[in-house]
Amino acid sequence: FETGKIGRQASGSITLTRGETLLYATASRDKEPKENLDFLPLSVEHQERFSSAGLTSGSYNKRDGRPAEHEILTCRLIDRPIRPLVADGWRHETQLLSWVLSYDGERSCDPLAISASAAALYLSDVPISKPVAAAMVGYVDGQFIMNPTNEQMEQSQLHLTVAGTKDAVLMIEGAADFLPEDVMIEAVQFGHKAIQIICEGIEELAKVAGKEKNYSTLATPPEGLHELVASTFESKIEDLYKS
């Protein structure tokens, strides 16, 4: 993980290198919060450019076109573990962008995109509570493999992407070839051990290069609203569950 060289106008930026693969991720947010919103206005974009693998589109349109299905699914993988950790009441339009600038063809970039985007957001002033990271787990010949190569994945009985914080797993995505439950649980734990190491590293980076979190513009509910709702409806809801 590196920061401070490029993307310095973004609220947070990261370049993540693994082997010959290089990803660039930025986190940006609007200066002023949007009014009359009751949700987090977070958008995520991920792009795997042809040029990252030294290729050029062979179609009439030589530029990268609309996002491919895999890129859209990767955006969802990035969004899922990050969105619940942003402070309630954050109403600034926030954008996470990640690009695969160089790809060595060895391994999937999905866990890198999640980790890079989350790290960029954690370095920014957007009030996210904890760093998020991801890892991919394979299972070949009875052994778990961390971030397996594409060749290993062809033989793997498991294709699992795990994302979470240092304390808990927030998302699992993947498929398995009729593996027993205890193996699946062990696979998640195996992936989480790597996530913990990455999250600790992001925390150390944030101590040096992170910005102070902005809690001053959070939209808060009217004073006494929660108490009023609880006193009016709590007993009625409990009665419904008992009936």
N, C-alpha and C positions, 0 to 999 in steps of 0.2 A: 504494500500500500504506500503510495506517495501522494503528497499534496503540496500546493504552493507554487508549482511551476507553470501550470496552465489552468485556465478557467478561474482566474482570480477575481473576476467580477461576479461570479456566481456566489450564492450564500455559502455553498460548500462544494468542493470538487475533489475527485479522487482519480488517480490512475492506478490500476491494479495489474500486476504482471505475474504470469505463471508460465515458466518456460519461454516460448516464443509468442505466447498469446498476451495481448495487451487490451485492456478495457479502459474506457474513459467514462466517468459518471459525474453528473452535476446535480445539485439540488438548488432550486431557485424558488423565491416566493415573492408575491406582490407586496408593495410597500404598505398598502392600507388593507384592512380586512373588508370583506364584502358584507353588505348589510342584507338582512332578511334571509339568511341562510341557516339551515338547521342541520347541516352535514359538513364533513371535512372536504373541501374542494381540492382533492389531491388527484393529479393525473400522472400516469407513468408511461414512458415510451422507451422502447428498446429496439435497436437496429443492428443487424448483422450484415454489414456491407460486403458486396462482392469483392471489393478491393482488399478487404482484410485477408483474404486467401489468395490474392494475386489474380483474381478473375475479373472479367468484364461481362456484363449481360449480353447475350447473343441475340436478343430481340431487337426490334426496331428502336424501342426506347432504351437508350444506353445507360440511363441513370437508374438508381434503385427506385422501384415503384412503391406501391402501397405496402404496408406491413404484411409479411407472410404469416400464415396461420401459426407457425412455431413462434414467431416474434410476439404475436398477440398473447399466446399462452404464457410466454416468459414474462410479459408485463403483468399478468395476473399473479404469477408466482412471486414477483417482486412486491406487488401491492398487498397481498394477503397478510404476511407477517408484520408489515410495517404499519399499516393503517391503525390497528388497535392501540398502538403505543404512542401515537401523537396525542397531546393533551386535549381533553374535552374543551370545546369552545374555540379551537383554532379555526379561524375563518379566512385567513389569507389564502389566495389561490397559490397552490404549491405544485411544482413540477419536478419530476425526477426523469432525467434523460440518461440513457446509457448507450454507448456505441462499442462494438467490437472493432477496434482499429487494426488489429493484427491477430490472425488465427493460425496456429500451427497444425491444426487438423488432428491433434492427439486426443483431446477430451472435450466433453460438452462445456459450453460457456455459461449454462444456466446458473449454477451456484455462484459463479464469479459475478454475474450480473446482479444477483440478489445482494451479495456481500458488498459490492462496490457502491450500489445505489444507497443501501442502508448506511454505509460508512460516510458517504457524502452528506446525507441528511443529518447524521449524528454530529458531524463537524460544523454544521450550519447553526443558525440561531432558532431554527424551528424546534419547538419544545417536544422532542421525542424522549421518552424516559430512559431507554436502554439501547445499546447497540444490537444490531441483528446481523446474523451471518447464516450461511447455508453450506451444505456439503452433499455430495452424491455418494451413494453406497451401492456397491455391487456384491454379488454372492456367487463365487465360482469354486467348484470342488470342495464345498463345505467351509470355505473361508470367506470372510468379509473383506472387501476391497474398498479403500477410501479413494474417491474420485477416480474410478477406473477409466482406462483408455477405451476408445471406441471399439477396438478389437476385443478387449475383455468383455465389454457390454454385449457383444454378439453371443458370447458363451454364458453370460450371467443369467441366473434364475431370478434375479431381483434387479429392478431399476427403480431406485428410491432416491428422491430429493427431500432432504430434511432442512428446515429453517427454524431458527429460534434465537433466544437470548442465552446469556450465560446461565440463567436460572431455570429455563423451561423450554420445551419444544412448542412452537406455535403453529407449524404447518408440516404436513407430510404429503407428498405427491408421488405416485408411481404405480408400478404393477409388479406382480410376482407370479411365479409358476407353481402354484399350489404349495406354497411353503407353510409350515405349521406356525401357529400363533407365537410360540416362544421364540422362534427364529426371527419373526418380524419385530417383536419387541426388542430383541437384542440388536437388531439392525438399527432401529431408531436410537437406541442408547449409544451404539457405536458411532453413528453420525453426530450425535449431540456432543460427544467428547471433543471432536474436532471443532465444532461450533464454539464451544467454551474457550478454546485456545484463541480462535480468531477474535471473539468478542473482547477478550482481555487485551489483545493487541490494539484493537480499535479504541478501547478506553484509554490506553497509554498514549496513542496518537492524539486523541482529543485533548488530553491534558496539555499538550504542547501546541497544537494547531487549531483546537476547537474554539468556537465563538460562544459567548454567553447566551443562554437560552432566553427567548423573549416571551415572558408570561404577562406582559403589561396590557396586551390587546385581546386577551381571551374573553370571549363572550360568556357571561355568567347568567344563570337564570335569576329571575326576580327573587329578592330575599323572602324566605318563608314559603316558597312555592313547593319545595319537596315535602315540607311538614304538612302543608295543606292537603296535598294529594294523598299522603300517607294516612292522615286522619280521616279523610273522606272515603277512601276506597280500600284501604288495606284490609279491614275486617271483612268487607264484602267479598274480596278476592279469596281470602282464606276460607270463607264459608262455601264458595263455589268449588274450591279444590276438595273440601271435605265431603261435599254432597255427591 
